[in-house]
Amino acid sequence: MPITSTASTTWNGSLAAGTGTTTLGTGSSFDLTWKARAEEGGATTPEEFLAAAHASCYAMALSHALSEAGHEPETLSTSAKVSFVPGTGITTSVLTVSGWVPGLTEEQFASYAEQAKQGCPVSQALSGVEIQLEAASLQS
């Protein structure tokens, strides 16, 4: 049985002058404006929600891939930057991950990181967008 997540948005006014509020199913609310989306700053954007979804899903996918291969990660730090171009749409998602995984070389970590990028459900949902990956192992 699928797990369903929810969110709702109320928008008031025109695109350029209007404002909105998105409320997640868990109760957290976020203000939205076109200005924040097109010019950066001031409010949350749909791309920020996508970046949060991509970073969190990717971290779980990488943790799973490593654990399944017998390499339990001690820590993974993941961020995502989703770019939006007005008139074009969402163009890229850049994932950056670093991690401490005992016993892995930098090359092995990068290989698992790439595998997780392919297997991450949010990466798959964003298949029409360029997804870049920057991976670094914290082993010395």
Secondary structure by P-SEA (a helix, b strand, c coil): cbbbbbbbbbbcccccccccccccccbbbbbbbccccccccccccaaaaaaaaaaaaaaaaaaaaaaaacccccbbbbbbbbbbbccccccbbbbbbbbbbccccaaaaaaaaaaaaaacaaaaaaccbbbbbbbbbccc
